[in-house]
Amino acid sequence: MKVIIFEDQKYDNLYPLTYLRPVFELKCGHTNLRMKIQRLLGNASYYFFMREYLAPVFGKILGSDKVNQLAALKNDDLLLINGRLLAIDFKITTDGPEEAAFCDDQLVYARLKKSSIAKMNFTNLDEFLDGIQSLLPRKNINATLIDYPWNLIQNNGKAIIDDFNHLADKGIHGELSPQAAIVGDKNLVHLAPGAIVRPFVTLDTTNGPILLEKNVTIHPYSHIEGPHALGEKSQVFGGNIREGSAIGPVCRIRGEIEESIIHGYSNKHHDGFLGHAYLGEWVNLGAFTTNSDLKNDYTSVQLYVKGELVDSQDLKVGSFIGDHTKTSIGTLMTTGSIVGIMSNVIFAGSLISKFVPSFCWFINNHATKGFGYRHMVETAAKAMARRKVQLTPEDEAMLKTVFEMTKEERSFWIKKGFQS
């Protein structure tokens, strides 16, 4: 049997986080959604379907012969899994009857035999999904699907706990200074080989485990509360890292962070508050960049999704910042702000708007072209080279596609401006 992990048509609900990755590469907890599905199902023959412009980049990661291969849908029994599934407290096996399982009218998974597939006519994945939904018996189930960016934050704490529980070799394997303190159950601290916890660090497991990966360094005067996960080669330079944060790999962190997710190679190297937020890769927050995650009137937070305000039905929602974006010193982000990819946000004495388009310089709450697209790509290449990572031709092609995709939205802001 083959396992097919696919992204459906709701990927754009998760912009800007999904401009440069398929939905199942989104991080929730220490691992991403794909890794959780693979952990649940174990050894299997996996194939992946995503938007075509992403395939050259993620083919290198997942195997080009495993990505967008229509032939993989034929000549074998299949288990299809929606890539937006958060596979925690969820049971499914490759064996079982043919069925299509739905949660709130959204396809979660489908299991079907090759004999049924042989009866179908399709030329792409969408046609295949439409066909199986009409062909297979329907089953309603309970499942957690990531519909919007804030769903990742809402589930991050329990995802960290689940990741910790699946560790094969928990324990203190790195260097824990005698002058560092563990508050709570010491068995809830995992210090991987090569990790270093310096003097005057507090690790508080009262509310959940703390997972520190290989070769991380926690510098003096850092307080970390679980549940927390810090990825390989990341560093904490002091501050209050509160519960529910998953960070890294290769990040530099300081200040106050709460209930946030930070992808690899991003930096919050200075003081300032980041709460209930999600940062993509290669993001850099300038000194004292701060977001609000709670409105003064304690009403639920609304965020822009595809140009329309959507009520999160949550009181605490911070910022969602796309890959390669940078903020200047002192940038202040309002509650529930969305910032696109590869933008430069410059503080000018007030809160930034709730929405910032991709590939722009955002100054005085107005978008400009800055020095243009080519300069932005050159800056990204320099930033990546500092971490000995190359911006490949496939990366550039992916960025160029998203630049064209976001052109109309960006032009509106540049020509007319927008306040929200």
C-alpha positions, 0 to 999 in steps of 0.5 A: 500500500502507498500513503499519499499526503496531499494538500487540498485547496485550503492552502491559501487560508494559511498564507503567508506561511504557505507561500513557500511550503506545502501545508504539511511542512508547517511546524506545530510543536517540535515537528511538522505536520508531515512528520507527525503523520509519518510517525503515526503510520510508520514504515510505508511508501510515501508520496506527496502532492503539492502546488506545482511551483513548490515541487522543484524545491521540495522534490530535493527534500522529499525525493523528486520521484515522490512528489506530484507523481500521478502514476503513484495513484495507480496500480496499488492500494492507497491511503490518502491523508490530508496534509492539514491533519494534526495527527495527535490523539488520532488513530488510523492504519493502512489496513481497513475497509474502503472509506472516505472520512470527513470532519466538518465536510472536509476530507481527512483521509480515504482508503481504497483498493486498486480495483476501485482505482482502476474504474476511475478516470482522472488527469490530476489530483483534484479529479481523483479526490472528487472521484473517490468522494463519490465512489467510497462510503462516507464516514464522519469522524473527529479530527483536528485540521489546520484551517487557519494560521492561528490553529497552529498556535492553539495546538502548539503546546499539546503538540510539543508534549506529544513530540516529547512523549515520542522521543526514544532516548529522553534524558540529560545527555548534554552539559547541564551546569551545576549552577543551572536549576530545574524546577519541577520534574527533571524527567521532563527535561531532554538535553540532547548530546552536544547541548549546553545549559550555562549557569544561572539558567532556569528550566521550569517543567511545572506545566510541561516538558522541555526539549533541547536538541543537539548543539543548542546553547542556553546562555546565562539569565535565561528562564524557559518554561515547558512545554517548550522545544528548541531545535538543533544549533539554536541559541537563547541569549537570555530572557523569559521564554514562556510556555508553549513555544517551539523554535528552530533549528538554527535560531537566535533568541532573546527577550520574552516569547510566549506560545509562539512558533519560529521556523529555522534560521530566524532570529529574535536576537534582542529584547521585545515581546513575541506572543501567540505568533508564527515566524517563517524561515529567515525572518529577522526581528530588529531590536525591541520589535514587539507584537500585541496578542491581546486587545484592550477590550478583551474581544476576539481577534480578527485577522485578514485571510484572502483580503477579508477579516476573519474572526479567530474566536480567540482572545490571544492572537499575535503576528504571522510573519512570512519567510525572509521578512525583516523588521527594523528596531522598535517595530510595533505590531498590532494584535492579529497582524499578517506580514507577507514574505520578503518584506522590510517593515520599518518603524515610523512611530506607530503600530503597523497595519494589520496587513503588510503585503509581500515583497515590499518596504513598508514605511509609515504604513504605506507599501513601496517597492523599495529597491525592487525584487532583484535587490530583495533576492540578493539580500536573501542570498546574503542572509542565507550565505551567512548560515552557509546555506545557498539560495538555489535556482529552484528557490529563486524560481519559487520566489519569482512565482510568488512575486508574480502571484502577489503582484496585484495585492501589492500594487493596490497597497502601493497605489492607494495605501491602506490603513486597518 
